[in-house]
Amino acid sequence: MSDNDQQLRVSKIRNGTVIDHIAGGQALNVLAILGIDGTSGDSVSVAMNMPSDRLGHKDVVKVEGRELSQDEVDVLSLIAPAATINIIRDYEVVEKRRVERPSVVVGVLECPNRNCITTEDEPVDSRFAVGDDGVRCEYCDTIIRDDLPAHILAE
């Protein structure tokens, strides 16, 4: 059997988003960022730890019927900085772009510091500076390095 015979074949989606070049093993975190837990009826395809020339191993997520917002892409870039976003319409790629890590993310992460002004009943959106080793709350200087998806604000 040749390598071509062993390739995974996943059907094309009519409309939606394909997130490619996610670091191997991170697809479930991507789903968490997108708020996809299997209960909403979203049609989702996930391929994990696929061979990749660029990453060694990669994950791919296809979400039918949904185009990602810029806020979602910004947060996604924190755990999948090499990801490529493909917008699909009528089975064709109409937009393809690599994610870019923003310098700041606003209103998408919850500060783990219970004393931070953003976690109280104040009308203050969270604001995190993005660094190479994590994100830092610009109000209380708390740094989040691990388990970023657990700090995503519920919509």
Secondary structure, DSSP 4 states (H G I P E B T S, - for coil): --GGGG-------SSEEEEEEEETT-HHHHHHHTT--SSS---EEEEEEEEETTTEEEEEEEEET----HHHHHHHHHH-TT-EEEEEETTEEEEEEE----SEEESSB--S-TTSGGGSSSS---EEEEETTEEEETTT--EE-S-GGGGBPP-
